[in-house]
Amino acid sequence: MSSILDSVNQRTQLVGQNRLELLLFKLNGRQRYGINVFKVREVLQCPKLTAMPKRNPFVRGIAHIRGQTISVIDLSLATGGKAIADLSTAFIIISEYNRSVQGFLVSGVERIVNTNWESIMPPPKGTSGKQSYLTAVTEIDKELVEILDVEKILEEISPSPTMIHDEAVTQSITTDLGGRVILIADDSAVARNQVKRSLEPLGVRMHLVNNGREALTYLQQQAKECQESITEKVGLLISDIEMPEMDGYTLTAEVKADPKLRRLHVILHTSLSGVFNQQMVQKVGAEDFIAKFNPDELAQSVQKWLHVD
């Protein structure tokens, strides 16, 4: 099954064109789920798992894979469903999120599909229960595919610190920001709140939106009231990369192509990582790239780019 990702490096040209590829999988039942291929390192048949004392109930055990010890999270359990019963026929999706590597236990893995971020839509409002773990939905082969909010799942298992250490604040952010706001775009409510909680003690004003499309619309509306540049009203844009309707790469490219928006500094703040993403940051013109989630690094980047005209 690992061969399903053998040609992933040939697909990198899709990113930056508001396109992505999803690896489709199932938990218990017929419902299909999707995960961005660029989060996935490997897919393999579930190996023997070693139980650990005092582990989180969603963690089925640890696996020893290629010299690395990896926690294996039952995605069905973590989203309020029943445990995946038959491990002998199950698979593990080895993925990298937020600077850590983990395995997601799933009942079956299907195939990779090529799609467009414009076809990835936010979940219906007011979702609750298992549906509250959705970050987006899309339609493939006339069937609904659900994209899970993995950041929410990981946060519930191992919460990230959001406190900024005093030594990370080297200058007055509020002085550089003035009356302007920091615009934050992220489709994960957990990720938005992490950024919000981290920056609130610094006294900054923030405006939060759910995706790149909403961010671009907000900036264009605000720019109408500016004489020369959006930087009269918005001091900085902090954007996720993976978002429904418009991804962070495309948002950044649109910002840098607009005469009234191009002076706005953009920090891409994402659970994606790797050399490839650094190359994409340069290609679309973003000022910085930070892998989630380190509040001190975020604060230092905010200070740096607010201070630079």
ChimeraX commands (.cxc) that place a marker at each C-alpha (Angstrom):
marker #1 position 0.00,0.00,0.00 radius 0.5
marker #1 position 2.94,2.37,0.51 radius 0.5
marker #1 position 3.31,2.36,-3.28 radius 0.5
marker #1 position 0.16,4.49,-3.46 radius 0.5
marker #1 position 2.40,7.44,-2.57 radius 0.5
marker #1 position 5.36,6.59,-4.82 radius 0.5
marker #1 position 4.55,9.32,-7.33 radius 0.5
marker #1 position 3.70,12.05,-4.81 radius 0.5
marker #1 position 6.78,14.10,-5.74 radius 0.5
marker #1 position 5.52,14.30,-9.32 radius 0.5
marker #1 position 2.35,15.97,-8.10 radius 0.5
marker #1 position 3.87,18.95,-6.30 radius 0.5
marker #1 position 3.08,21.24,-9.21 radius 0.5
marker #1 position -0.61,21.04,-8.22 radius 0.5
marker #1 position -0.03,23.03,-5.05 radius 0.5
marker #1 position -0.11,26.76,-5.68 radius 0.5
marker #1 position -2.82,26.31,-8.30 radius 0.5
marker #1 position -5.55,25.94,-5.66 radius 0.5
marker #1 position -5.47,22.20,-6.20 radius 0.5
marker #1 position -4.78,19.26,-3.92 radius 0.5
marker #1 position -4.84,15.51,-3.80 radius 0.5
marker #1 position -6.75,13.56,-1.20 radius 0.5
marker #1 position -6.02,10.08,0.04 radius 0.5
marker #1 position -9.42,8.45,0.58 radius 0.5
marker #1 position -9.98,6.08,3.49 radius 0.5
marker #1 position -12.74,4.59,5.62 radius 0.5
marker #1 position -13.26,4.08,9.34 radius 0.5
marker #1 position -16.27,1.97,10.38 radius 0.5
marker #1 position -18.96,1.84,7.74 radius 0.5
marker #1 position -19.31,3.16,4.19 radius 0.5
marker #1 position -18.51,6.82,4.82 radius 0.5
marker #1 position -15.41,8.03,2.98 radius 0.5
marker #1 position -12.89,10.41,4.49 radius 0.5
marker #1 position -9.99,12.30,2.98 radius 0.5
marker #1 position -6.54,13.50,4.04 radius 0.5
marker #1 position -4.20,15.73,2.06 radius 0.5
marker #1 position -1.49,13.61,0.44 radius 0.5
marker #1 position 1.16,16.11,1.52 radius 0.5
marker #1 position 0.45,15.27,5.17 radius 0.5
marker #1 position 1.10,11.58,4.50 radius 0.5
marker #1 position 4.49,9.91,4.76 radius 0.5
marker #1 position 3.43,6.33,4.26 radius 0.5
marker #1 position 0.49,3.93,4.26 radius 0.5
marker #1 position 0.96,0.39,5.53 radius 0.5
marker #1 position -0.88,-2.62,6.86 radius 0.5
marker #1 position -1.35,-2.29,10.61 radius 0.5
marker #1 position 1.66,-3.88,12.33 radius 0.5
marker #1 position 1.61,-5.36,15.81 radius 0.5
marker #1 position 0.83,-2.63,18.33 radius 0.5
marker #1 position 2.36,-2.42,21.78 radius 0.5
marker #1 position 0.01,-1.26,24.53 radius 0.5
marker #1 position 1.33,1.47,26.81 radius 0.5
marker #1 position 0.23,2.15,30.41 radius 0.5
marker #1 position -1.70,5.37,31.10 radius 0.5
marker #1 position -2.05,6.09,27.41 radius 0.5
marker #1 position -4.82,8.27,26.02 radius 0.5
marker #1 position -7.89,6.07,25.35 radius 0.5
marker #1 position -7.84,7.09,21.66 radius 0.5
marker #1 position -4.29,5.76,21.26 radius 0.5
marker #1 position -4.48,2.05,20.47 radius 0.5
marker #1 position -0.78,1.55,21.10 radius 0.5
marker #1 position 2.62,2.28,19.63 radius 0.5
marker #1 position 4.22,0.85,16.51 radius 0.5
marker #1 position 7.92,0.50,15.74 radius 0.5
marker #1 position 8.31,1.56,12.12 radius 0.5
marker #1 position 11.67,2.02,10.38 radius 0.5
marker #1 position 13.47,2.66,13.66 radius 0.5
marker #1 position 10.89,5.16,14.92 radius 0.5
marker #1 position 8.34,4.70,17.71 radius 0.5
marker #1 position 4.98,6.09,16.58 radius 0.5
marker #1 position 1.74,6.50,18.51 radius 0.5
marker #1 position -1.23,5.02,16.66 radius 0.5
marker #1 position -4.51,6.92,17.04 radius 0.5
marker #1 position -7.82,5.19,16.29 radius 0.5
marker #1 position -9.51,7.87,14.17 radius 0.5
marker #1 position -12.92,6.28,14.68 radius 0.5
marker #1 position -12.61,6.38,18.48 radius 0.5
marker #1 position -11.16,9.90,18.42 radius 0.5
marker #1 position -14.18,11.22,16.54 radius 0.5
marker #1 position -16.79,9.61,18.78 radius 0.5
marker #1 position -17.28,6.32,16.92 radius 0.5
marker #1 position -16.63,2.70,17.75 radius 0.5
marker #1 position -13.12,1.30,17.89 radius 0.5
marker #1 position -11.81,-0.31,14.72 radius 0.5
marker #1 position -12.17,-3.97,15.68 radius 0.5
marker #1 position -10.11,-6.05,13.27 radius 0.5
marker #1 position -6.53,-4.82,13.33 radius 0.5
marker #1 position -5.41,-7.65,11.06 radius 0.5
marker #1 position -7.16,-6.02,8.11 radius 0.5
marker #1 position -6.68,-2.38,9.20 radius 0.5
marker #1 position -4.16,0.16,7.89 radius 0.5
marker #1 position -2.06,2.90,9.41 radius 0.5
marker #1 position -1.64,6.27,7.71 radius 0.5
marker #1 position 1.70,7.67,8.88 radius 0.5
marker #1 position 1.39,11.45,8.83 radius 0.5
marker #1 position 3.16,14.56,9.99 radius 0.5
marker #1 position 1.14,17.27,11.70 radius 0.5
marker #1 position 2.34,20.17,13.81 radius 0.5
marker #1 position 5.98,19.02,13.97 radius 0.5
marker #1 position 5.11,15.52,15.12 radius 0.5
marker #1 position 4.71,12.16,13.40 radius 0.5
marker #1 position 1.76,9.93,14.27 radius 0.5
marker #1 position -0.13,7.01,12.85 radius 0.5
marker #1 position -3.86,7.10,12.16 radius 0.5
marker #1 position -5.59,3.73,12.38 radius 0.5
marker #1 position -8.24,3.30,9.67 radius 0.5
marker #1 position -10.21,0.29,8.49 radius 0.5
marker #1 position -9.35,0.70,4.82 radius 0.5
marker #1 position -7.47,2.89,2.33 radius 0.5
marker #1 position -8.82,3.38,-1.20 radius 0.5
marker #1 position -6.99,5.68,-3.63 radius 0.5
marker #1 position -5.71,9.18,-4.30 radius 0.5
marker #1 position -7.98,11.68,-6.07 radius 0.5
marker #1 position -7.06,14.98,-7.67 radius 0.5
marker #1 position -9.44,17.84,-6.88 radius 0.5
marker #1 position -9.67,21.61,-6.50 radius 0.5
marker #1 position -9.81,23.58,-3.27 radius 0.5
marker #1 position -12.82,25.44,-4.69 radius 0.5
marker #1 position -14.76,22.17,-4.51 radius 0.5
marker #1 position -13.78,21.69,-0.85 radius 0.5
marker #1 position -16.51,23.36,1.18 radius 0.5
marker #1 position -16.85,24.20,4.88 radius 0.5
marker #1 position -19.05,21.76,6.82 radius 0.5
marker #1 position -22.67,22.71,7.50 radius 0.5
marker #1 position -23.09,25.23,10.32 radius 0.5
marker #1 position -24.23,23.96,13.67 radius 0.5
marker #1 position -22.62,20.52,13.32 radius 0.5
marker #1 position -22.29,18.58,16.55 radius 0.5
marker #1 position -21.20,15.17,17.81 radius 0.5
marker #1 position -19.08,13.26,15.30 radius 0.5
marker #1 position -19.79,15.93,12.69 radius 0.5
marker #1 position -18.08,18.56,14.87 radius 0.5
marker #1 position -14.76,16.94,13.90 radius 0.5
marker #1 position -15.21,17.96,10.25 radius 0.5
marker #1 position -13.17,20.78,8.83 radius 0.5
marker #1 position -14.51,20.44,5.27 radius 0.5
marker #1 position -16.58,18.29,2.92 radius 0.5
marker #1 position -16.50,17.59,-0.81 radius 0.5
marker #1 position -18.18,15.37,-3.37 radius 0.5
marker #1 position -16.30,12.65,-5.23 radius 0.5
marker #1 position -17.98,10.07,-7.48 radius 0.5
marker #1 position -21.34,11.53,-6.40 radius 0.5
marker #1 position -20.61,10.61,-2.78 radius 0.5
marker #1 position -19.86,12.89,0.16 radius 0.5
marker #1 position -16.26,12.80,1.39 radius 0.5
marker #1 position -15.59,14.21,4.85 radius 0.5
marker #1 position -12.29,15.85,5.79 radius 0.5
marker #1 position -11.54,15.58,9.48 radius 0.5
marker #1 position -10.19,18.38,11.65 radius 0.5
marker #1 position -7.04,16.49,12.60 radius 0.5
marker #1 position -5.72,19.49,14.54 radius 0.5
marker #1 position -8.76,19.28,16.83 radius 0.5
marker #1 position -8.19,15.55,17.36 radius 0.5
marker #1 position -4.50,16.03,18.19 radius 0.5
marker #1 position -5.27,18.97,20.48 radius 0.5
marker #1 position -7.67,16.84,22.50 radius 0.5
marker #1 position -5.08,14.09,22.84 radius 0.5
marker #1 position -2.07,16.32,23.53 radius 0.5
marker #1 position -2.89,20.02,24.03 radius 0.5
marker #1 position -0.40,22.53,22.64 radius 0.5
marker #1 position 0.95,25.31,24.86 radius 0.5
marker #1 position -0.26,28.78,23.86 radius 0.5
marker #1 position 1.64,30.93,26.37 radius 0.5
marker #1 position 4.35,33.18,24.98 radius 0.5
marker #1 position 7.46,33.39,27.16 radius 0.5
marker #1 position 8.51,36.88,28.22 radius 0.5
marker #1 position 11.91,36.56,26.54 radius 0.5
marker #1 position 10.19,35.99,23.17 radius 0.5
marker #1 position 8.72,39.51,23.26 radius 0.5
marker #1 position 11.54,41.91,22.42 radius 0.5
marker #1 position 9.63,44.97,21.28 radius 0.5
marker #1 position 6.23,46.61,21.53 radius 0.5
marker #1 position 3.94,44.91,19.05 radius 0.5
marker #1 position 1.11,47.33,19.80 radius 0.5
marker #1 position 3.35,50.30,18.92 radius 0.5
marker #1 position 4.14,48.86,15.49 radius 0.5
marker #1 position 0.57,47.72,14.93 radius 0.5
marker #1 position -1.11,50.97,16.00 radius 0.5
marker #1 position -4.84,50.89,15.28 radius 0.5
marker #1 position -4.50,48.19,12.64 radius 0.5
marker #1 position -5.65,44.58,12.95 radius 0.5
marker #1 position -3.92,41.28,12.36 radius 0.5
marker #1 position -5.94,39.11,9.97 radius 0.5
marker #1 position -5.93,35.39,10.78 radius 0.5
marker #1 position -7.21,32.84,8.25 radius 0.5
marker #1 position -7.58,29.18,9.25 radius 0.5
marker #1 position -10.32,26.63,8.64 radius 0.5
marker #1 position -9.67,24.87,11.96 radius 0.5
marker #1 position -11.45,26.48,14.90 radius 0.5
marker #1 position -8.83,24.93,17.18 radius 0.5
marker #1 position -5.96,26.51,15.22 radius 0.5
marker #1 position -7.69,29.92,15.12 radius 0.5
marker #1 position -8.17,29.84,18.87 radius 0.5
marker #1 position -4.57,28.78,19.45 radius 0.5
marker #1 position -3.32,31.84,17.56 radius 0.5
marker #1 position -5.90,34.07,19.25 radius 0.5
marker #1 position -4.98,32.89,22.77 radius 0.5
marker #1 position -1.29,33.30,22.03 radius 0.5
marker #1 position -1.51,36.85,20.70 radius 0.5
marker #1 position -4.20,38.22,23.04 radius 0.5
marker #1 position -1.78,38.88,25.93 radius 0.5
marker #1 position 0.20,41.13,23.58 radius 0.5
marker #1 position -2.79,43.44,23.29 radius 0.5
marker #1 position -3.23,43.16,19.52 radius 0.5
marker #1 position -6.52,43.45,17.65 radius 0.5
marker #1 position -7.36,40.47,15.48 radius 0.5
marker #1 position -9.92,39.63,12.83 radius 0.5
marker #1 position -10.49,35.88,12.29 radius 0.5
marker #1 position -11.84,34.24,9.12 radius 0.5
marker #1 position -12.40,30.62,8.12 radius 0.5
marker #1 position -10.60,30.35,4.77 radius 0.5
marker #1 position -8.62,32.08,2.06 radius 0.5
marker #1 position -11.69,33.21,0.14 radius 0.5
marker #1 position -13.09,35.00,3.20 radius 0.5
marker #1 position -9.68,36.54,3.88 radius 0.5
marker #1 position -9.33,37.90,0.35 radius 0.5
marker #1 position -12.87,39.30,0.38 radius 0.5
marker #1 position -12.20,41.02,3.71 radius 0.5
marker #1 position -8.95,42.54,2.45 radius 0.5
marker #1 position -10.55,43.77,-0.77 radius 0.5
marker #1 position -13.39,45.39,1.16 radius 0.5
marker #1 position -11.02,47.08,3.60 radius 0.5
marker #1 position -8.77,48.25,0.74 radius 0.5
marker #1 position -11.64,50.28,-0.71 radius 0.5
marker #1 position -11.38,52.56,2.33 radius 0.5
marker #1 position -7.59,52.95,2.04 radius 0.5
marker #1 position -5.93,55.70,0.06 radius 0.5
marker #1 position -2.86,53.74,-1.01 radius 0.5
marker #1 position -2.42,50.36,0.66 radius 0.5
marker #1 position -4.28,47.83,2.82 radius 0.5
marker #1 position -1.48,48.27,5.35 radius 0.5
marker #1 position -3.32,51.40,6.51 radius 0.5
marker #1 position -5.90,49.07,8.09 radius 0.5
marker #1 position -4.33,45.61,8.31 radius 0.5
marker #1 position -0.87,45.17,9.79 radius 0.5
marker #1 position -0.26,41.52,8.98 radius 0.5
marker #1 position -1.85,38.39,7.50 radius 0.5
marker #1 position -1.36,35.04,9.25 radius 0.5
marker #1 position -2.75,32.28,7.05 radius 0.5
marker #1 position -3.05,28.52,7.10 radius 0.5
marker #1 position -2.21,26.76,3.82 radius 0.5
marker #1 position -4.89,24.03,3.69 radius 0.5
marker #1 position -8.29,25.72,3.58 radius 0.5
marker #1 position -11.55,25.09,1.71 radius 0.5
marker #1 position -12.48,27.27,-1.28 radius 0.5
marker #1 position -9.04,28.96,-1.45 radius 0.5
marker #1 position -5.76,27.69,-0.02 radius 0.5
marker #1 position -3.07,29.83,1.57 radius 0.5
marker #1 position -0.73,29.68,-1.41 radius 0.5
marker #1 position -3.41,30.99,-3.75 radius 0.5
marker #1 position -4.47,33.64,-1.21 radius 0.5
marker #1 position -0.88,34.86,-0.94 radius 0.5
marker #1 position -0.47,34.97,-4.72 radius 0.5
marker #1 position -3.71,36.99,-5.03 radius 0.5
marker #1 position -2.56,39.42,-2.33 radius 0.5
marker #1 position 0.83,39.96,-3.96 radius 0.5
marker #1 position -0.77,40.49,-7.39 radius 0.5
marker #1 position -3.09,43.27,-6.18 radius 0.5
marker #1 position -1.49,46.76,-6.14 radius 0.5
marker #1 position -3.46,47.75,-3.04 radius 0.5
marker #1 position -2.70,44.53,-1.15 radius 0.5
marker #1 position 0.84,43.63,-2.18 radius 0.5
marker #1 position 2.60,45.53,0.64 radius 0.5
marker #1 position 0.85,43.38,3.23 radius 0.5
marker #1 position 3.26,40.94,4.90 radius 0.5
marker #1 position 2.08,37.33,4.89 radius 0.5
marker #1 position 3.04,34.63,7.40 radius 0.5
marker #1 position 2.02,31.14,6.30 radius 0.5
marker #1 position 1.31,29.22,9.52 radius 0.5
marker #1 position 0.62,25.60,8.80 radius 0.5
marker #1 position 0.78,22.00,9.93 radius 0.5
marker #1 position 2.42,21.19,6.59 radius 0.5
marker #1 position 6.20,21.13,6.71 radius 0.5
marker #1 position 9.24,20.31,4.63 radius 0.5
marker #1 position 11.57,21.79,2.01 radius 0.5
marker #1 position 8.85,21.74,-0.62 radius 0.5
marker #1 position 6.71,24.20,1.35 radius 0.5
marker #1 position 9.65,26.57,1.79 radius 0.5
marker #1 position 10.00,26.58,-2.00 radius 0.5
marker #1 position 6.30,27.33,-2.41 radius 0.5
marker #1 position 6.54,30.21,0.08 radius 0.5
marker #1 position 9.19,31.82,-2.10 radius 0.5
marker #1 position 7.22,31.13,-5.27 radius 0.5
marker #1 position 4.02,32.87,-4.10 radius 0.5
marker #1 position 5.86,35.68,-2.29 radius 0.5
marker #1 position 5.02,35.10,1.37 radius 0.5
marker #1 position 7.38,36.72,3.88 radius 0.5
marker #1 position 7.57,33.81,6.31 radius 0.5
marker #1 position 6.64,30.16,6.89 radius 0.5
marker #1 position 6.09,28.70,10.37 radius 0.5
marker #1 position 5.16,25.12,11.15 radius 0.5
marker #1 position 2.44,24.88,13.79 radius 0.5
marker #1 position 2.42,25.28,16.70 radius 0.5
marker #1 position 5.06,27.20,18.64 radius 0.5
marker #1 position 3.70,30.40,20.24 radius 0.5
marker #1 position 7.17,31.89,20.78 radius 0.5
marker #1 position 8.11,31.48,17.11 radius 0.5
marker #1 position 4.77,32.97,16.09 radius 0.5
marker #1 position 5.26,35.99,18.36 radius 0.5
marker #1 position 8.80,36.54,17.08 radius 0.5
marker #1 position 7.66,36.39,13.46 radius 0.5
marker #1 position 4.78,38.82,14.18 radius 0.5
marker #1 position 7.24,41.25,15.81 radius 0.5
marker #1 position 9.68,40.95,12.92 radius 0.5
marker #1 position 7.22,41.60,10.11 radius 0.5
marker #1 position 5.26,44.32,11.88 radius 0.5
marker #1 position 8.55,46.15,12.34 radius 0.5
marker #1 position 9.54,45.89,8.66 radius 0.5
marker #1 position 7.89,48.31,6.22 radius 0.5
marker link #1:1,2 radius 0.2
marker link #1:2,3 radius 0.2
marker link #1:3,4 radius 0.2
marker link #1:4,5 radius 0.2
marker link #1:5,6 radius 0.2
marker link #1:6,7 radius 0.2
marker link #1:7,8 radius 0.2
marker link #1:8,9 radius 0.2
marker link #1:9,10 radius 0.2
marker link #1:10,11 radius 0.2
marker link #1:11,12 radius 0.2
marker link #1:12,13 radius 0.2
marker link #1:13,14 radius 0.2
marker link #1:14,15 radius 0.2
marker link #1:15,16 radius 0.2
marker link #1:16,17 radius 0.2
marker link #1:17,18 radius 0.2
marker link #1:18,19 radius 0.2
marker link #1:19,20 radius 0.2
marker link #1:20,21 radius 0.2
marker link #1:21,22 radius 0.2
marker link #1:22,23 radius 0.2
marker link #1:23,24 radius 0.2
marker link #1:24,25 radius 0.2
marker link #1:25,26 radius 0.2
marker link #1:26,27 radius 0.2
marker link #1:27,28 radius 0.2
marker link #1:28,29 radius 0.2
marker link #1:29,30 radius 0.2
marker link #1:30,31 radius 0.2
marker link #1:31,32 radius 0.2
marker link #1:32,33 radius 0.2
marker link #1:33,34 radius 0.2
marker link #1:34,35 radius 0.2
marker link #1:35,36 radius 0.2
marker link #1:36,37 radius 0.2
marker link #1:37,38 radius 0.2
marker link #1:38,39 radius 0.2
marker link #1:39,40 radius 0.2
marker link #1:40,41 radius 0.2
marker link #1:41,42 radius 0.2
marker link #1:42,43 radius 0.2
marker link #1:43,44 radius 0.2
marker link #1:44,45 radius 0.2
marker link #1:45,46 radius 0.2
marker link #1:46,47 radius 0.2
marker link #1:47,48 radius 0.2
marker link #1:48,49 radius 0.2
marker link #1:49,50 radius 0.2
marker link #1:50,51 radius 0.2
marker link #1:51,52 radius 0.2
marker link #1:52,53 radius 0.2
marker link #1:53,54 radius 0.2
marker link #1:54,55 radius 0.2
marker link #1:55,56 radius 0.2
marker link #1:56,57 radius 0.2
marker link #1:57,58 radius 0.2
marker link #1:58,59 radius 0.2
marker link #1:59,60 radius 0.2
marker link #1:60,61 radius 0.2
marker link #1:61,62 radius 0.2
marker link #1:62,63 radius 0.2
marker link #1:63,64 radius 0.2
marker link #1:64,65 radius 0.2
marker link #1:65,66 radius 0.2
marker link #1:66,67 radius 0.2
marker link #1:67,68 radius 0.2
marker link #1:68,69 radius 0.2
marker link #1:69,70 radius 0.2
marker link #1:70,71 radius 0.2
marker link #1:71,72 radius 0.2
marker link #1:72,73 radius 0.2
marker link #1:73,74 radius 0.2
marker link #1:74,75 radius 0.2
marker link #1:75,76 radius 0.2
marker link #1:76,77 radius 0.2
marker link #1:77,78 radius 0.2
marker link #1:78,79 radius 0.2
marker link #1:79,80 radius 0.2
marker link #1:80,81 radius 0.2
marker link #1:81,82 radius 0.2
marker link #1:82,83 radius 0.2
marker link #1:83,84 radius 0.2
marker link #1:84,85 radius 0.2
marker link #1:85,86 radius 0.2
marker link #1:86,87 radius 0.2
marker link #1:87,88 radius 0.2
marker link #1:88,89 radius 0.2
marker link #1:89,90 radius 0.2
marker link #1:90,91 radius 0.2
marker link #1:91,92 radius 0.2
marker link #1:92,93 radius 0.2
marker link #1:93,94 radius 0.2
marker link #1:94,95 radius 0.2
marker link #1:95,96 radius 0.2
marker link #1:96,97 radius 0.2
marker link #1:97,98 radius 0.2
marker link #1:98,99 radius 0.2
marker link #1:99,100 radius 0.2
marker link #1:100,101 radius 0.2
marker link #1:101,102 radius 0.2
marker link #1:102,103 radius 0.2
marker link #1:103,104 radius 0.2
marker link #1:104,105 radius 0.2
marker link #1:105,106 radius 0.2
marker link #1:106,107 radius 0.2
marker link #1:107,108 radius 0.2
marker link #1:108,109 radius 0.2
marker link #1:109,110 radius 0.2
marker link #1:110,111 radius 0.2
marker link #1:111,112 radius 0.2
marker link #1:112,113 radius 0.2
marker link #1:113,114 radius 0.2
marker link #1:114,115 radius 0.2
marker link #1:115,116 radius 0.2
marker link #1:116,117 radius 0.2
marker link #1:117,118 radius 0.2
marker link #1:118,119 radius 0.2
marker link #1:119,120 radius 0.2
marker link #1:120,121 radius 0.2
marker link #1:121,122 radius 0.2
marker link #1:122,123 radius 0.2
marker link #1:123,124 radius 0.2
marker link #1:124,125 radius 0.2
marker link #1:125,126 radius 0.2
marker link #1:126,127 radius 0.2
marker link #1:127,128 radius 0.2
marker link #1:128,129 radius 0.2
marker link #1:129,130 radius 0.2
marker link #1:130,131 radius 0.2
marker link #1:131,132 radius 0.2
marker link #1:132,133 radius 0.2
marker link #1:133,134 radius 0.2
marker link #1:134,135 radius 0.2
marker link #1:135,136 radius 0.2
marker link #1:136,137 radius 0.2
marker link #1:137,138 radius 0.2
marker link #1:138,139 radius 0.2
marker link #1:139,140 radius 0.2
marker link #1:140,141 radius 0.2
marker link #1:141,142 radius 0.2
marker link #1:142,143 radius 0.2
marker link #1:143,144 radius 0.2
marker link #1:144,145 radius 0.2
marker link #1:145,146 radius 0.2
marker link #1:146,147 radius 0.2
marker link #1:147,148 radius 0.2
marker link #1:148,149 radius 0.2
marker link #1:149,150 radius 0.2
marker link #1:150,151 radius 0.2
marker link #1:151,152 radius 0.2
marker link #1:152,153 radius 0.2
marker link #1:153,154 radius 0.2
marker link #1:154,155 radius 0.2
marker link #1:155,156 radius 0.2
marker link #1:156,157 radius 0.2
marker link #1:157,158 radius 0.2
marker link #1:158,159 radius 0.2
marker link #1:159,160 radius 0.2
marker link #1:160,161 radius 0.2
marker link #1:161,162 radius 0.2
marker link #1:162,163 radius 0.2
marker link #1:163,164 radius 0.2
marker link #1:164,165 radius 0.2
marker link #1:165,166 radius 0.2
marker link #1:166,167 radius 0.2
marker link #1:167,168 radius 0.2
marker link #1:168,169 radius 0.2
marker link #1:169,170 radius 0.2
marker link #1:170,171 radius 0.2
marker link #1:171,172 radius 0.2
marker link #1:172,173 radius 0.2
marker link #1:173,174 radius 0.2
marker link #1:174,175 radius 0.2
marker link #1:175,176 radius 0.2
marker link #1:176,177 radius 0.2
marker link #1:177,178 radius 0.2
marker link #1:178,179 radius 0.2
marker link #1:179,180 radius 0.2
marker link #1:180,181 radius 0.2
marker link #1:181,182 radius 0.2
marker link #1:182,183 radius 0.2
marker link #1:183,184 radius 0.2
marker link #1:184,185 radius 0.2
marker link #1:185,186 radius 0.2
marker link #1:186,187 radius 0.2
marker link #1:187,188 radius 0.2
marker link #1:188,189 radius 0.2
marker link #1:189,190 radius 0.2
marker link #1:190,191 radius 0.2
marker link #1:191,192 radius 0.2
marker link #1:192,193 radius 0.2
marker link #1:193,194 radius 0.2
marker link #1:194,195 radius 0.2
marker link #1:195,196 radius 0.2
marker link #1:196,197 radius 0.2
marker link #1:197,198 radius 0.2
marker link #1:198,199 radius 0.2
marker link #1:199,200 radius 0.2
marker link #1:200,201 radius 0.2
marker link #1:201,202 radius 0.2
marker link #1:202,203 radius 0.2
marker link #1:203,204 radius 0.2
marker link #1:204,205 radius 0.2
marker link #1:205,206 radius 0.2
marker link #1:206,207 radius 0.2
marker link #1:207,208 radius 0.2
marker link #1:208,209 radius 0.2
marker link #1:209,210 radius 0.2
marker link #1:210,211 radius 0.2
marker link #1:211,212 radius 0.2
marker link #1:212,213 radius 0.2
marker link #1:213,214 radius 0.2
marker link #1:214,215 radius 0.2
marker link #1:215,216 radius 0.2
marker link #1:216,217 radius 0.2
marker link #1:217,218 radius 0.2
marker link #1:218,219 radius 0.2
marker link #1:219,220 radius 0.2
marker link #1:220,221 radius 0.2
marker link #1:221,222 radius 0.2
marker link #1:222,223 radius 0.2
marker link #1:223,224 radius 0.2
marker link #1:224,225 radius 0.2
marker link #1:225,226 radius 0.2
marker link #1:226,227 radius 0.2
marker link #1:227,228 radius 0.2
marker link #1:228,229 radius 0.2
marker link #1:229,230 radius 0.2
marker link #1:230,231 radius 0.2
marker link #1:231,232 radius 0.2
marker link #1:232,233 radius 0.2
marker link #1:233,234 radius 0.2
marker link #1:234,235 radius 0.2
marker link #1:235,236 radius 0.2
marker link #1:236,237 radius 0.2
marker link #1:237,238 radius 0.2
marker link #1:238,239 radius 0.2
marker link #1:239,240 radius 0.2
marker link #1:240,241 radius 0.2
marker link #1:241,242 radius 0.2
marker link #1:242,243 radius 0.2
marker link #1:243,244 radius 0.2
marker link #1:244,245 radius 0.2
marker link #1:245,246 radius 0.2
marker link #1:246,247 radius 0.2
marker link #1:247,248 radius 0.2
marker link #1:248,249 radius 0.2
marker link #1:249,250 radius 0.2
marker link #1:250,251 radius 0.2
marker link #1:251,252 radius 0.2
marker link #1:252,253 radius 0.2
marker link #1:253,254 radius 0.2
marker link #1:254,255 radius 0.2
marker link #1:255,256 radius 0.2
marker link #1:256,257 radius 0.2
marker link #1:257,258 radius 0.2
marker link #1:258,259 radius 0.2
marker link #1:259,260 radius 0.2
marker link #1:260,261 radius 0.2
marker link #1:261,262 radius 0.2
marker link #1:262,263 radius 0.2
marker link #1:263,264 radius 0.2
marker link #1:264,265 radius 0.2
marker link #1:265,266 radius 0.2
marker link #1:266,267 radius 0.2
marker link #1:267,268 radius 0.2
marker link #1:268,269 radius 0.2
marker link #1:269,270 radius 0.2
marker link #1:270,271 radius 0.2
marker link #1:271,272 radius 0.2
marker link #1:272,273 radius 0.2
marker link #1:273,274 radius 0.2
marker link #1:274,275 radius 0.2
marker link #1:275,276 radius 0.2
marker link #1:276,277 radius 0.2
marker link #1:277,278 radius 0.2
marker link #1:278,279 radius 0.2
marker link #1:279,280 radius 0.2
marker link #1:280,281 radius 0.2
marker link #1:281,282 radius 0.2
marker link #1:282,283 radius 0.2
marker link #1:283,284 radius 0.2
marker link #1:284,285 radius 0.2
marker link #1:285,286 radius 0.2
marker link #1:286,287 radius 0.2
marker link #1:287,288 radius 0.2
marker link #1:288,289 radius 0.2
marker link #1:289,290 radius 0.2
marker link #1:290,291 radius 0.2
marker link #1:291,292 radius 0.2
marker link #1:292,293 radius 0.2
marker link #1:293,294 radius 0.2
marker link #1:294,295 radius 0.2
marker link #1:295,296 radius 0.2
marker link #1:296,297 radius 0.2
marker link #1:297,298 radius 0.2
marker link #1:298,299 radius 0.2
marker link #1:299,300 radius 0.2
marker link #1:300,301 radius 0.2
marker link #1:301,302 radius 0.2
marker link #1:302,303 radius 0.2
marker link #1:303,304 radius 0.2
marker link #1:304,305 radius 0.2
marker link #1:305,306 radius 0.2
marker link #1:306,307 radius 0.2
marker link #1:307,308 radius 0.2
marker link #1:308,309 radius 0.2
view
